[in-house]
């Protein structure tokens, strides 16, 4: 599965987690496990967008709109960008 993800991601250079999941007909949470392994291997990296400061727009924030710390783990952000660290091989 890891090589299949890289075959899709590398030519495009970047994709969102949601679009990768859609391509493989998976949920973002399912593909996130493979992406974590690829990140640990240095093959991809995440480019998370910075918080806009409005809790109504941040799905991964660990603080509720009232300012209380949320104890549950944040969900996988399908809008997070995954960047391939591998270069596409040039055809001769």
C-alpha positions as a Markdown table, in Angstrom:
| # | Residue | x | y | z |
|---|---|---|---|---|
| 1 | Unk | 0.0 | 0.0 | 0.0 |
| 2 | Unk | 2.9 | 2.4 | 0.8 |
| 3 | Unk | 4.3 | 2.1 | -2.7 |
| 4 | Unk | 0.8 | 2.6 | -4.3 |
| 5 | Unk | 0.4 | 5.8 | -2.3 |
| 6 | Unk | 3.8 | 7.0 | -3.5 |
| 7 | Unk | 2.9 | 6.1 | -7.1 |
| 8 | Unk | -0.1 | 8.4 | -6.9 |
| 9 | Unk | 1.5 | 11.2 | -4.8 |
| 10 | Unk | 4.9 | 11.6 | -6.3 |
| 11 | Unk | 3.9 | 12.8 | -9.8 |
| 12 | Unk | 1.5 | 15.3 | -8.3 |
| 13 | Unk | 4.0 | 16.3 | -5.5 |
| 14 | Unk | 1.2 | 17.3 | -3.1 |
| 15 | Unk | -2.4 | 16.1 | -2.3 |
| 16 | Unk | -4.7 | 16.4 | 0.6 |
| 17 | Unk | -5.3 | 13.4 | 2.9 |
| 18 | Unk | -9.0 | 13.5 | 1.8 |
| 19 | Unk | -8.1 | 13.3 | -1.9 |
| 20 | Unk | -5.7 | 10.4 | -1.3 |
| 21 | Unk | -8.3 | 8.6 | 0.7 |
| 22 | Unk | -10.9 | 9.2 | -2.1 |
| 23 | Unk | -8.5 | 7.9 | -4.7 |
| 24 | Unk | -8.1 | 4.6 | -2.8 |
| 25 | Unk | -11.8 | 4.5 | -1.8 |
| 26 | Unk | -10.8 | 4.7 | 1.9 |
| 27 | Unk | -11.6 | 6.9 | 4.8 |
| 28 | Unk | -9.0 | 9.5 | 5.8 |
| 29 | Unk | -8.5 | 7.7 | 9.2 |
| 30 | Unk | -7.7 | 4.5 | 7.3 |
| 31 | Unk | -5.1 | 6.0 | 5.0 |
| 32 | Unk | -3.6 | 8.1 | 7.8 |
| 33 | Unk | -1.9 | 5.0 | 9.3 |
| 34 | Unk | 0.0 | 4.4 | 6.0 |
| 35 | Unk | 0.9 | 8.1 | 5.7 |
| 36 | Unk | 2.3 | 8.1 | 9.2 |
| 37 | Unk | 4.6 | 5.2 | 8.2 |
| 38 | Unk | 5.7 | 7.1 | 5.1 |
| 39 | Unk | 6.4 | 10.2 | 7.2 |
| 40 | Unk | 8.4 | 8.1 | 9.7 |
| 41 | Unk | 10.4 | 6.8 | 6.7 |
| 42 | Unk | 11.0 | 10.3 | 5.4 |
| 43 | Unk | 9.1 | 9.7 | 2.2 |
| 44 | Unk | 6.4 | 12.3 | 2.8 |
| 45 | Unk | 5.8 | 15.2 | 5.1 |
| 46 | Unk | 2.6 | 16.9 | 6.2 |
| 47 | Unk | 2.0 | 20.6 | 5.7 |
| 48 | Unk | -0.7 | 21.6 | 8.2 |
| 49 | Unk | -2.3 | 24.9 | 7.7 |
| 50 | Unk | -2.0 | 27.2 | 10.7 |
| 51 | Unk | -5.0 | 27.8 | 12.9 |
| 52 | Unk | -7.1 | 30.7 | 11.8 |
| 53 | Unk | -7.9 | 31.7 | 15.4 |
| 54 | Unk | -11.6 | 30.8 | 15.0 |
| 55 | Unk | -12.6 | 27.6 | 16.8 |
| 56 | Unk | -15.6 | 27.2 | 14.5 |
| 57 | Unk | -13.3 | 26.6 | 11.5 |
| 58 | Unk | -10.6 | 24.4 | 13.0 |
| 59 | Unk | -11.5 | 20.7 | 13.0 |
| 60 | Unk | -8.3 | 19.5 | 14.7 |
| 61 | Unk | -8.2 | 22.0 | 17.6 |
| 62 | Unk | -7.9 | 20.5 | 21.0 |
| 63 | Unk | -9.7 | 23.5 | 22.7 |
| 64 | Unk | -13.5 | 23.8 | 22.6 |
| 65 | Unk | -15.1 | 27.1 | 21.6 |
| 66 | Unk | -15.7 | 27.8 | 25.3 |
| 67 | Unk | -12.0 | 27.5 | 26.0 |
| 68 | Unk | -12.0 | 24.1 | 27.6 |
| 69 | Unk | -9.4 | 21.5 | 26.7 |
| 70 | Unk | -10.9 | 18.6 | 24.8 |
| 71 | Unk | -9.7 | 15.3 | 26.1 |
| 72 | Unk | -10.4 | 13.2 | 23.0 |
| 73 | Unk | -7.7 | 12.7 | 20.3 |
| 74 | Unk | -8.2 | 15.0 | 17.3 |
| 75 | Unk | -9.6 | 13.4 | 14.2 |
| 76 | Unk | -7.5 | 13.1 | 11.0 |
| 77 | Unk | -7.7 | 16.4 | 9.1 |
| 78 | Unk | -8.7 | 15.5 | 5.5 |
| 79 | Unk | -7.6 | 18.9 | 4.4 |
| 80 | Unk | -4.0 | 18.4 | 5.6 |
| 81 | Unk | -1.6 | 18.5 | 2.7 |
| 82 | Unk | 0.8 | 15.6 | 2.1 |
| 83 | Unk | 4.0 | 16.4 | 0.3 |
| 84 | Unk | 6.1 | 13.7 | -1.5 |
| 85 | Unk | 9.7 | 13.9 | -0.6 |
| 86 | Unk | 10.7 | 11.7 | -3.5 |
| 87 | Unk | 11.5 | 13.0 | -6.9 |
| 88 | Unk | 9.7 | 11.6 | -10.0 |
| 89 | Unk | 12.0 | 9.5 | -12.1 |
| 90 | Unk | 12.7 | 11.1 | -15.5 |
| 91 | Unk | 11.9 | 9.1 | -18.6 |
| 92 | Unk | 14.9 | 8.6 | -21.0 |
